[in-house]
Amino acid sequence: MLRALAVDDERPTLEELVYLLNADPRIGAAEGASDATEALRRINRALESGPDGPDAIDVVFLDIQMPGLDGLDLARLLTGFARPPLVVFVTAHEDFAVQAFDLDAVDYVLKPVRRERLAEAVRRAAEQRGAALPSPRIPVHEPDPDHITVELGGVARFVPVDDITHVEAQGDYARLHTDKGSHLVRIPLATLEERWRARGFVRIHRRHLVALRHIGELRLDAGTVSVLVGTEELQVSRRHARELRDLLMRRP
């Protein structure tokens, strides 16, 4: 069973997180730390105890924006340890996802934390640690293929696929762009490319997937190719340029 440390400078949030972790059958014990400095002292004690010792910690659920040493700083320090615990970031801000996964984070959970979303993060940590306990049974409601589920302020919302103009790769995540804003989802770009190919989405770059119906212009300039999607100009890589031109020529 996993031994967890939750780190957050907001006491009510910390207490709720520790409560939810202790309620998960894959967590043997969860405790809290109110800042990164306290957490670092606790992790040092865990490392001195060894992976099978009484003070061991398997995974840290870590807030990002905290006074003094923030969560990203602490995660960077942990990468220098010989046997660091796994890290799951728990934050109210989606803007740090790329940095988080550059630090090999197991998951990136947005606040306010939903029980089923936290359970998914625990599952991923358990898989990496080789834990064999089954996941708790949580009902999963699959949306219809015309929508994709996004998390916004701790609430699951369904975004129509037809509203998505383009998708941008951000590490293990993808950012969905619409005329009204953007949403971050933990789905690789390659998965969305396969899923939405029949819906008119085409890869134009290793980082971008675009809905053909939302392309306003194809621009050629000194051997470079770009497309105008809304007000945003996106570069088209050479390997995708010919296929894109052919598709646009055949577009009704």
Backbone as CSV, one residue per row, in Angstrom:
resi,resn,N_x,N_y,N_z,CA_x,CA_y,CA_z,C_x,C_y,C_z
1,MET,0.836,-1.200,0.000,0.000,0.000,0.000,0.873,1.253,0.000
2,LEU,0.384,2.292,-0.657,1.171,3.504,-0.804,1.154,4.342,0.478
3,ARG,2.293,4.962,0.759,2.392,5.919,1.848,2.540,7.291,1.224
4,ALA,1.652,8.220,1.597,1.550,9.492,0.897,1.800,10.677,1.814
5,LEU,2.335,11.728,1.209,2.506,13.008,1.885,1.813,14.072,1.047
6,ALA,0.894,14.809,1.642,0.222,15.916,0.964,0.844,17.226,1.435
7,VAL,1.088,18.146,0.504,1.750,19.411,0.840,0.921,20.562,0.292
8,ASP,0.434,21.419,1.192,-0.364,22.579,0.772,-0.347,23.598,1.909
9,ASP,-0.198,24.873,1.574,-0.123,25.895,2.608,-1.499,26.346,3.098
10,GLU,-2.567,25.912,2.410,-3.922,26.255,2.850,-4.464,25.107,3.698
11,ARG,-4.651,25.352,4.989,-4.994,24.289,5.939,-6.277,23.536,5.565
12,PRO,-7.396,24.197,5.214,-8.601,23.429,4.858,-8.382,22.517,3.647
13,THR,-7.659,23.029,2.657,-7.379,22.221,1.465,-6.514,21.025,1.818
14,LEU,-5.518,21.254,2.663,-4.625,20.180,3.081,-5.394,19.100,3.839
15,GLU,-6.240,19.519,4.755,-7.004,18.539,5.539,-7.941,17.724,4.657
16,GLU,-8.564,18.363,3.678,-9.461,17.650,2.767,-8.686,16.653,1.912
17,LEU,-7.514,17.065,1.457,-6.701,16.183,0.626,-6.236,14.965,1.413
18,VAL,-5.781,15.178,2.635,-5.348,14.061,3.474,-6.527,13.121,3.746
19,TYR,-7.704,13.699,3.998,-8.899,12.886,4.229,-9.220,12.017,3.018
20,LEU,-9.214,12.606,1.836,-9.528,11.855,0.617,-8.496,10.767,0.342
21,LEU,-7.243,11.069,0.604,-6.192,10.068,0.385,-6.358,8.897,1.350
22,ASN,-6.613,9.181,2.593,-6.773,8.102,3.570,-8.009,7.252,3.302
23,ALA,-8.975,7.802,2.558,-10.178,7.053,2.222,-9.966,6.114,1.042
24,ASP,-8.842,6.257,0.350,-8.548,5.402,-0.812,-7.917,4.097,-0.330
25,PRO,-8.431,2.931,-0.739,-7.903,1.655,-0.232,-6.467,1.360,-0.650
26,ARG,-5.950,2.093,-1.634,-4.562,1.864,-2.050,-3.569,2.674,-1.231
27,ILE,-4.075,3.579,-0.392,-3.222,4.398,0.464,-3.184,3.778,1.859
28,GLY,-1.994,3.367,2.275,-1.861,2.811,3.612,-1.891,3.872,4.677
29,ALA,-1.273,5.020,4.402,-1.262,6.133,5.344,-0.953,7.410,4.581
30,ALA,-1.634,8.487,4.956,-1.384,9.795,4.359,-1.254,10.821,5.469
31,GLU,-0.286,11.691,5.338,-0.088,12.766,6.306,0.114,14.065,5.553
32,GLY,0.102,15.187,6.270,0.192,16.485,5.625,1.382,17.303,6.074
33,ALA,1.786,18.242,5.207,2.814,19.235,5.522,2.313,20.563,4.986
34,SER,2.504,21.634,5.757,1.905,22.922,5.418,2.786,23.802,4.531
35,ASP,4.008,23.385,4.263,4.851,24.119,3.317,5.950,23.195,2.803
36,ALA,6.679,23.675,1.782,7.686,22.845,1.138,8.868,22.545,2.055
37,THR,9.205,23.490,2.926,10.328,23.267,3.832,10.019,22.133,4.813
38,GLU,8.810,22.158,5.380,8.397,21.067,6.266,8.356,19.748,5.508
39,ALA,7.869,19.797,4.264,7.802,18.584,3.457,9.192,18.032,3.175
40,LEU,10.136,18.918,2.889,11.494,18.469,2.597,12.116,17.778,3.797
41,ARG,11.879,18.323,5.001,12.389,17.665,6.207,11.773,16.278,6.365
42,ARG,10.470,16.186,6.090,9.791,14.890,6.215,10.301,13.901,5.172
43,ILE,10.551,14.371,3.956,11.054,13.487,2.900,12.474,13.035,3.211
44,ASN,13.290,13.927,3.749,14.647,13.527,4.148,14.604,12.418,5.192
45,ARG,13.668,12.542,6.128,13.533,11.491,7.133,13.088,10.173,6.485
46,ALA,12.241,10.286,5.487,11.781,9.092,4.782,12.935,8.416,4.035
47,LEU,13.781,9.220,3.420,14.904,8.653,2.678,15.907,7.995,3.624
48,GLU,16.105,8.599,4.790,16.993,7.991,5.780,16.420,6.672,6.291
49,SER,15.088,6.601,6.343,14.425,5.379,6.804,14.544,4.249,5.795
50,GLY,14.686,4.600,4.505,14.767,3.581,3.463,13.399,3.249,2.909
51,PRO,13.344,2.631,1.719,12.058,2.374,1.054,11.125,1.455,1.831
52,ASP,11.666,0.639,2.720,10.832,-0.276,3.504,10.760,0.111,4.975
53,GLY,11.308,1.298,5.297,11.337,1.730,6.691,10.012,2.288,7.157
54,PRO,9.868,2.522,8.435,8.596,3.003,8.992,8.235,4.421,8.566
55,ASP,9.221,5.218,8.158,8.957,6.604,7.771,8.955,6.811,6.259
56,ALA,8.944,5.729,5.496,9.043,5.829,4.036,7.838,6.570,3.451
57,ILE,8.074,7.250,2.321,7.012,7.934,1.563,7.129,7.496,0.106
58,ASP,6.027,7.050,-0.448,6.020,6.596,-1.841,5.652,7.696,-2.821
59,VAL,4.740,8.579,-2.412,4.244,9.591,-3.346,3.906,10.874,-2.592
60,VAL,4.239,12.002,-3.211,3.961,13.316,-2.639,2.914,14.007,-3.505
61,PHE,1.822,14.456,-2.886,0.788,15.231,-3.566,1.063,16.697,-3.255
62,LEU,1.496,17.435,-4.257,2.217,18.678,-4.030,1.530,19.880,-4.686
63,ASP,1.189,20.872,-3.860,0.697,22.149,-4.383,1.858,22.866,-5.068
64,ILE,1.553,23.780,-5.978,2.621,24.488,-6.692,2.871,25.859,-6.083
65,GLN,1.867,26.690,-5.996,2.072,28.054,-5.525,1.963,28.115,-4.010
66,MET,3.136,28.204,-3.355,3.225,28.303,-1.905,4.266,29.354,-1.556
67,PRO,4.151,29.993,-0.402,5.159,30.972,0.005,6.533,30.317,0.136
68,GLY,7.564,31.077,-0.165,8.917,30.543,-0.048,9.211,29.548,-1.160
69,LEU,9.677,28.386,-0.777,9.977,27.333,-1.734,8.670,26.797,-2.305
70,ASP,8.466,26.925,-3.637,7.198,26.463,-4.191,7.288,25.001,-4.607
71,GLY,6.169,24.478,-5.094,6.108,23.059,-5.417,7.052,22.640,-6.518
72,LEU,7.208,23.474,-7.541,8.128,23.146,-8.629,9.567,23.110,-8.126
73,ASP,9.910,24.065,-7.250,11.264,24.075,-6.671,11.519,22.793,-5.883
74,LEU,10.535,22.381,-5.090,10.699,21.160,-4.308,10.839,19.953,-5.219
75,ALA,10.038,19.888,-6.273,10.123,18.756,-7.199,11.491,18.700,-7.875
76,ARG,12.043,19.864,-8.200,13.382,19.893,-8.810,14.430,19.357,-7.828
77,LEU,14.296,19.720,-6.556,15.229,19.196,-5.549,15.122,17.676,-5.453
78,LEU,13.913,17.160,-5.547,13.716,15.719,-5.412,14.353,14.939,-6.558
79,THR,14.440,15.556,-7.738,15.046,14.841,-8.866,16.525,14.535,-8.627
80,GLY,17.137,15.254,-7.697,18.540,15.000,-7.396,18.754,13.899,-6.375
81,PHE,17.679,13.380,-5.784,17.799,12.313,-4.797,17.947,10.961,-5.488
82,ALA,18.596,10.033,-4.810,18.818,8.711,-5.398,17.510,7.940,-5.568
83,ARG,16.638,7.967,-4.558,15.353,7.265,-4.628,14.226,8.205,-4.198
84,PRO,13.900,9.182,-5.044,12.881,10.155,-4.644,11.481,9.547,-4.695
85,PRO,10.555,10.088,-3.923,9.157,9.645,-4.042,8.570,10.141,-5.356
86,LEU,7.477,9.514,-5.767,6.738,10.000,-6.925,6.087,11.331,-6.572
87,VAL,5.799,12.127,-7.603,5.186,13.439,-7.382,3.904,13.554,-8.197
88,VAL,2.832,13.964,-7.529,1.577,14.347,-8.171,1.330,15.802,-7.811
89,PHE,1.216,16.664,-8.800,0.931,18.068,-8.512,-0.578,18.258,-8.349
90,VAL,-0.951,19.019,-7.331,-2.349,19.345,-7.059,-2.426,20.865,-6.965
91,THR,-3.034,21.508,-7.953,-2.949,22.955,-8.053,-4.217,23.550,-8.652
92,ALA,-4.423,24.823,-8.393,-5.561,25.534,-8.980,-5.217,26.129,-10.337
93,HIS,-3.976,25.971,-10.780,-3.514,26.628,-12.008,-3.066,25.575,-13.024
94,GLU,-3.641,25.644,-14.224,-3.289,24.672,-15.256,-2.053,25.077,-16.051
95,ASP,-1.537,26.284,-15.822,-0.469,26.818,-16.670,0.893,26.162,-16.447
96,PHE,1.034,25.365,-15.382,2.337,24.783,-15.076,2.460,23.328,-15.526
97,ALA,1.511,22.842,-16.309,1.484,21.417,-16.647,2.734,20.979,-17.383
98,VAL,3.197,21.773,-18.344,4.374,21.385,-19.113,5.595,21.278,-18.209
99,GLN,5.793,22.273,-17.335,6.918,22.217,-16.403,6.804,21.013,-15.481
100,ALA,5.584,20.712,-15.065,5.372,19.584,-14.161,5.790,18.273,-14.806
101,PHE,5.414,18.061,-16.044,5.756,16.792,-16.691,7.204,16.747,-17.141
102,ASP,7.831,17.918,-17.311,9.279,17.933,-17.526,10.010,17.406,-16.294
103,LEU,9.362,17.507,-15.131,9.932,17.006,-13.880,9.452,15.584,-13.575
104,ASP,8.901,14.918,-14.595,8.462,13.517,-14.477,7.343,13.335,-13.457
105,ALA,6.458,14.304,-13.369,5.307,14.151,-12.478,4.419,13.007,-12.947
106,VAL,3.853,12.299,-11.992,2.941,11.201,-12.306,1.621,11.737,-12.837
107,ASP,1.157,12.846,-12.276,-0.127,13.395,-12.686,-0.201,14.853,-12.280
108,TYR,-1.244,15.529,-12.778,-1.434,16.958,-12.555,-2.921,17.164,-12.309
109,VAL,-3.303,17.345,-11.057,-4.710,17.397,-10.656,-5.091,18.837,-10.353
110,LEU,-6.203,19.275,-10.935,-6.657,20.647,-10.720,-7.597,20.741,-9.521
111,LYS,-7.462,21.838,-8.784,-8.355,22.127,-7.666,-9.615,22.824,-8.183
112,PRO,-10.730,22.737,-7.455,-10.932,21.883,-6.284,-10.916,20.414,-6.676
113,VAL,-10.333,19.603,-5.794,-10.066,18.203,-6.119,-11.340,17.379,-6.037
114,ARG,-11.644,16.664,-7.112,-12.759,15.723,-7.110,-12.253,14.343,-6.701
115,ARG,-13.040,13.612,-5.951,-12.638,12.311,-5.438,-12.220,11.361,-6.567
116,GLU,-13.021,11.314,-7.640,-12.707,10.382,-8.725,-11.443,10.789,-9.480
117,ARG,-11.179,12.108,-9.562,-9.944,12.549,-10.240,-8.730,12.220,-9.400
118,LEU,-8.840,12.384,-8.091,-7.734,12.028,-7.209,-7.489,10.522,-7.252
119,ALA,-8.566,9.732,-7.320,-8.430,8.280,-7.401,-7.644,7.871,-8.646
120,GLU,-7.844,8.593,-9.746,-7.089,8.305,-10.970,-5.602,8.591,-10.768
121,ALA,-5.277,9.681,-10.071,-3.877,9.998,-9.782,-3.250,8.933,-8.894
122,VAL,-4.006,8.448,-7.889,-3.505,7.378,-7.021,-3.264,6.111,-7.841
123,ARG,-4.183,5.820,-8.756,-4.016,4.629,-9.608,-2.710,4.704,-10.394
124,ARG,-2.416,5.866,-10.956,-1.196,6.015,-11.740,0.046,5.852,-10.859
125,ALA,-0.020,6.427,-9.668,1.110,6.271,-8.743,1.267,4.812,-8.330
126,ALA,0.155,4.135,-8.081,0.208,2.729,-7.684,0.802,1.877,-8.790
127,GLU,0.464,2.182,-10.037,1.023,1.434,-11.163,2.536,1.603,-11.218
128,GLN,3.010,2.821,-11.017,4.456,3.059,-11.072,5.186,2.398,-9.909
129,ARG,4.524,2.310,-8.764,5.143,1.667,-7.612,4.880,0.159,-7.598
130,GLY,4.079,-0.334,-8.547,3.826,-1.760,-8.617,2.819,-2.247,-7.604
131,ALA,1.983,-1.346,-7.064,0.975,-1.766,-6.098,-0.086,-2.601,-6.791
132,ALA,-0.566,-3.627,-6.109,-1.481,-4.577,-6.725,-2.929,-4.412,-6.295
133,LEU,-3.222,-3.454,-5.418,-4.599,-3.316,-4.948,-5.504,-2.836,-6.069
134,PRO,-6.731,-3.308,-6.122,-7.651,-2.857,-7.162,-8.083,-1.423,-6.935
135,SER,-8.473,-0.769,-8.006,-8.976,0.590,-7.901,-10.341,0.593,-7.244
136,PRO,-10.648,1.643,-6.494,-11.997,1.735,-5.945,-12.999,1.873,-7.070
137,ARG,-14.200,1.360,-6.855,-15.202,1.411,-7.909,-15.840,2.794,-7.949
138,ILE,-15.598,3.476,-9.041,-16.137,4.812,-9.227,-16.882,4.816,-10.549
139,PRO,-18.139,5.203,-10.564,-18.882,5.186,-11.815,-18.266,6.123,-12.838
140,VAL,-18.140,5.630,-14.049,-17.571,6.426,-15.136,-18.658,6.627,-16.188
141,HIS,-18.917,7.858,-16.529,-19.933,8.171,-17.521,-19.227,8.687,-18.773
142,GLU,-19.239,7.886,-19.815,-18.576,8.269,-21.054,-19.463,9.236,-21.833
143,PRO,-18.925,10.362,-22.277,-19.712,11.280,-23.086,-19.927,10.710,-24.484
144,ASP,-20.865,11.299,-25.225,-21.060,10.839,-26.588,-19.881,11.309,-27.441
145,PRO,-19.666,10.706,-28.607,-18.486,11.032,-29.415,-18.470,12.458,-29.946
146,ASP,-19.578,13.177,-29.833,-19.624,14.558,-30.299,-19.079,15.546,-29.277
147,HIS,-18.719,15.050,-28.085,-18.218,15.917,-27.026,-16.962,15.324,-26.403
148,ILE,-16.178,16.183,-25.753,-15.027,15.731,-24.974,-15.151,16.335,-23.579
149,THR,-14.819,15.544,-22.573,-14.932,15.996,-21.193,-13.699,16.801,-20.796
150,VAL,-13.913,17.966,-20.217,-12.825,18.783,-19.690,-13.150,19.108,-18.242
151,GLU,-12.106,19.423,-17.480,-12.287,19.775,-16.077,-12.069,21.264,-15.920
152,LEU,-13.053,21.935,-15.348,-12.976,23.374,-15.165,-13.471,23.727,-13.771
153,GLY,-12.540,24.179,-12.927,-12.916,24.549,-11.564,-13.485,23.390,-10.772
154,GLY,-12.959,22.183,-11.026,-13.423,21.013,-10.304,-14.724,20.439,-10.825
155,VAL,-15.233,20.982,-11.933,-16.485,20.517,-12.527,-16.199,19.939,-13.901
156,ALA,-16.763,18.775,-14.188,-16.608,18.165,-15.505,-17.591,18.812,-16.468
157,ARG,-17.087,19.291,-17.591,-17.941,19.907,-18.606,-17.728,19.185,-19.934
158,PHE,-18.731,19.252,-20.805,-18.657,18.583,-22.091,-18.552,19.635,-23.193
159,VAL,-17.407,19.634,-23.880,-17.152,20.599,-24.952,-17.466,19.944,-26.290
160,PRO,-18.318,20.554,-27.123,-18.585,19.989,-28.444,-17.311,19.931,-29.290
161,VAL,-17.071,18.792,-29.890,-15.875,18.633,-30.724,-15.896,19.627,-31.880
162,ASP,-17.086,19.916,-32.402,-17.186,20.846,-33.527,-16.767,22.261,-33.156
163,ASP,-16.724,22.578,-31.863,-16.305,23.920,-31.434,-14.785,24.055,-31.362
164,ILE,-14.076,22.944,-31.432,-12.615,22.961,-31.271,-11.964,23.346,-32.599
165,THR,-11.201,24.423,-32.578,-10.538,24.899,-33.796,-9.214,24.204,-34.028
166,HIS,-8.444,24.024,-32.959,-7.163,23.328,-33.084,-6.722,22.826,-31.719
167,VAL,-5.759,21.933,-31.729,-5.265,21.291,-30.510,-3.753,21.435,-30.480
168,GLU,-3.237,21.755,-29.302,-1.799,21.965,-29.126,-1.235,20.969,-28.126
169,ALA,-0.167,20.282,-28.495,0.467,19.327,-27.592,1.201,20.066,-26.486
170,GLN,1.006,19.604,-25.255,1.733,20.148,-24.096,2.125,18.978,-23.207
171,GLY,3.247,18.360,-23.528,3.691,17.189,-22.784,2.702,16.050,-22.934
172,ASP,2.322,15.445,-21.814,1.328,14.376,-21.833,-0.090,14.914,-21.966
173,TYR,-0.222,16.222,-22.004,-1.528,16.868,-22.098,-1.737,17.409,-23.512
174,ALA,-2.972,17.817,-23.788,-3.288,18.540,-25.018,-4.159,19.728,-24.636
175,ARG,-3.907,20.858,-25.275,-4.723,22.048,-25.024,-5.697,22.214,-26.187
176,LEU,-6.986,22.196,-25.847,-8.044,22.325,-26.835,-8.412,23.800,-26.977
177,HIS,-8.335,24.319,-28.182,-8.658,25.725,-28.411,-10.029,25.859,-29.059
178,THR,-10.839,26.755,-28.528,-12.122,27.104,-29.120,-12.181,28.624,-29.247
179,ASP,-13.235,29.118,-29.885,-13.383,30.570,-30.006,-13.581,31.242,-28.651
180,LYS,-14.015,30.468,-27.649,-14.318,31.032,-26.338,-13.193,30.853,-25.322
181,GLY,-12.135,30.144,-25.682,-11.040,29.917,-24.742,-10.371,28.586,-25.000
182,SER,-9.656,28.082,-23.998,-8.937,26.826,-24.165,-9.103,25.954,-22.924
183,HIS,-8.874,24.652,-23.110,-9.016,23.683,-22.034,-7.858,22.695,-22.116
184,LEU,-7.373,22.277,-20.948,-6.285,21.317,-20.889,-6.846,19.948,-20.532
185,VAL,-6.486,18.926,-21.323,-6.932,17.558,-21.051,-5.715,16.637,-21.086
186,ARG,-5.765,15.590,-20.263,-4.655,14.639,-20.253,-4.914,13.542,-21.289
187,ILE,-4.732,13.890,-22.529,-4.851,12.969,-23.651,-3.739,13.331,-24.629
188,PRO,-2.897,12.387,-25.030,-1.832,12.711,-25.985,-2.400,13.180,-27.318
189,LEU,-1.662,14.051,-27.998,-2.113,14.572,-29.282,-2.335,13.445,-30.286
190,ALA,-1.471,12.427,-30.265,-1.599,11.315,-31.213,-2.931,10.577,-31.022
191,THR,-3.390,10.483,-29.781,-4.671,9.818,-29.512,-5.827,10.615,-30.101
192,LEU,-5.794,11.944,-29.920,-6.851,12.784,-30.479,-6.795,12.782,-31.998
193,GLU,-5.599,12.733,-32.560,-5.469,12.673,-34.018,-6.169,11.435,-34.572
194,GLU,-5.949,10.289,-33.930,-6.581,9.050,-34.366,-8.098,9.100,-34.147
195,ARG,-8.505,9.622,-33.003,-9.924,9.640,-32.640,-10.730,10.573,-33.539
196,TRP,-10.121,11.702,-33.937,-10.876,12.735,-34.643,-10.528,12.847,-36.119
197,ARG,-9.765,11.907,-36.650,-9.404,11.982,-38.065,-10.653,12.016,-38.948
198,ALA,-11.619,11.169,-38.623,-12.841,11.103,-39.432,-13.704,12.352,-39.276
199,ARG,-13.409,13.160,-38.269,-14.181,14.392,-38.045,-13.516,15.605,-38.686
200,GLY,-12.471,15.369,-39.502,-11.860,16.464,-40.233,-10.690,17.133,-39.555
201,PHE,-10.112,16.478,-38.539,-8.909,17.017,-37.907,-7.670,16.440,-38.595
202,VAL,-6.685,17.288,-38.812,-5.474,16.852,-39.515,-4.245,17.405,-38.808
203,ARG,-3.214,16.591,-38.744,-1.952,17.023,-38.126,-1.217,17.937,-39.105
204,ILE,-0.813,19.116,-38.653,-0.052,20.038,-39.493,1.371,20.235,-38.979
205,HIS,1.620,19.743,-37.771,2.914,19.947,-37.124,2.983,18.945,-35.981
206,ARG,4.175,18.651,-35.494,4.275,17.702,-34.388,3.556,18.202,-33.141
207,ARG,3.292,19.504,-33.084,2.637,20.087,-31.908,1.196,20.492,-32.156
208,HIS,0.721,20.423,-33.421,-0.599,20.973,-33.699,-1.470,20.047,-34.534
209,LEU,-2.731,19.982,-34.117,-3.794,19.289,-34.828,-4.868,20.336,-35.108
210,VAL,-5.348,20.405,-36.362,-6.254,21.484,-36.752,-7.510,20.910,-37.390
211,ALA,-8.655,21.532,-37.087,-9.911,21.176,-37.741,-9.966,21.880,-39.088
212,LEU,-10.074,21.111,-40.168,-10.052,21.684,-41.507,-11.114,22.761,-41.685
213,ARG,-12.289,22.550,-41.092,-13.389,23.493,-41.296,-13.115,24.855,-40.668
214,HIS,-12.144,24.919,-39.758,-11.840,26.187,-39.103,-10.636,26.901,-39.719
215,ILE,-10.065,26.339,-40.774,-8.940,26.996,-41.441,-9.484,28.072,-42.369
216,GLY,-9.098,29.331,-42.129,-9.577,30.440,-42.947,-8.692,30.730,-44.140
217,GLU,-7.370,30.540,-43.966,-6.432,30.831,-45.050,-5.260,29.857,-45.004
218,LEU,-4.723,29.569,-46.188,-3.456,28.849,-46.323,-2.455,29.844,-46.883
219,ARG,-1.365,30.057,-46.167,-0.412,31.088,-46.554,0.927,30.475,-46.953
220,LEU,1.468,30.955,-48.077,2.782,30.542,-48.555,3.680,31.758,-48.561
221,ASP,4.832,31.657,-47.922,5.736,32.801,-47.824,7.175,32.314,-47.789
222,ALA,7.886,32.539,-48.888,9.316,32.199,-48.978,9.581,30.747,-48.590
223,GLY,8.737,29.869,-49.099,8.951,28.444,-48.854,8.352,27.921,-47.570
224,THR,7.804,28.789,-46.739,7.146,28.340,-45.505,5.637,28.341,-45.705
225,VAL,4.976,27.441,-45.005,3.530,27.296,-45.119,2.923,27.508,-43.732
226,SER,1.824,28.243,-43.688,1.105,28.436,-42.438,-0.390,28.484,-42.728
227,VAL,-1.185,28.341,-41.693,-2.634,28.439,-41.837,-3.146,29.460,-40.833
228,LEU,-4.248,30.090,-41.195,-4.895,31.039,-40.297,-6.130,30.352,-39.724
229,VAL,-6.137,30.203,-38.398,-7.258,29.597,-37.692,-7.803,30.662,-36.751
230,GLY,-8.968,31.218,-37.096,-9.446,32.367,-36.347,-8.489,33.529,-36.566
231,THR,-7.928,34.027,-35.477,-6.936,35.103,-35.576,-5.513,34.593,-35.374
232,GLU,-5.367,33.284,-35.223,-4.057,32.715,-34.909,-3.428,32.074,-36.146
233,GLU,-2.164,32.389,-36.389,-1.427,31.802,-37.500,-0.561,30.653,-36.984
234,LEU,-0.720,29.482,-37.584,0.008,28.292,-37.151,0.903,27.799,-38.270
235,GLN,2.130,27.456,-37.921,3.075,26.951,-38.907,2.747,25.515,-39.294
236,VAL,2.968,25.208,-40.573,2.774,23.858,-41.092,4.149,23.284,-41.415
237,SER,4.448,22.110,-40.875,5.758,21.504,-41.143,5.817,20.993,-42.582
238,ARG,7.015,20.849,-43.115,7.184,20.430,-44.507,6.568,19.072,-44.767
239,ARG,6.694,18.158,-43.828,6.196,16.803,-44.047,4.676,16.755,-44.147
240,HIS,3.985,17.769,-43.578,2.525,17.778,-43.602,1.944,18.749,-44.621
241,ALA,2.797,19.571,-45.252,2.301,20.645,-46.109,1.539,20.119,-47.328
242,ARG,2.088,19.121,-48.026,1.439,18.641,-49.246,0.096,18.001,-48.931
243,GLU,0.041,17.152,-47.896,-1.215,16.510,-47.531,-2.268,17.553,-47.167
244,LEU,-1.867,18.592,-46.449,-2.811,19.629,-46.055,-3.342,20.367,-47.277
245,ARG,-2.467,20.716,-48.208,-2.924,21.412,-49.417,-3.929,20.565,-50.189
246,ASP,-3.625,19.267,-50.307,-4.535,18.363,-51.028,-5.893,18.296,-50.355
247,LEU,-5.887,18.211,-49.017,-7.148,18.130,-48.285,-7.967,19.408,-48.431
248,LEU,-7.293,20.546,-48.401,-8.003,21.826,-48.533,-8.552,22.008,-49.940
249,MET,-7.842,21.494,-50.938,-8.334,21.602,-52.304,-9.590,20.770,-52.501
250,ARG,-9.704,19.644,-51.774,-10.857,18.777,-51.910,-11.999,19.177,-50.987
251,ARG,-11.746,20.140,-50.117,-12.765,20.541,-49.153,-13.955,21.174,-49.867
252,PRO,-15.171,20.773,-49.522,-16.353,21.344,-50.180,-16.430,22.850,-49.965
